[in-house]
């Protein structure tokens, strides 16, 4: 599994990154949360609003800071 947080580094982007890392820890997953901050890379996902989160290359949310619980819901099968 690959979790990517898309954002340029604003406060909301940093919060989403922290929430994603917390969700992974709570679930006991051995998954690295990646930060994608280059605008060209973010645009490849078709994201127009940040922060956004992608799981296995598919954007699951954009323009919103998800809570750790919401992220856990996206990660769970």
ABEGO torsion letter per residue (X at the ends): XBBBBBEAGBAAAAAAAAAAAAAAAAAGBBBBBBBBABAAAAAAAGBABOBBBBBGGBBABBGBBBBAAAAAAAABX
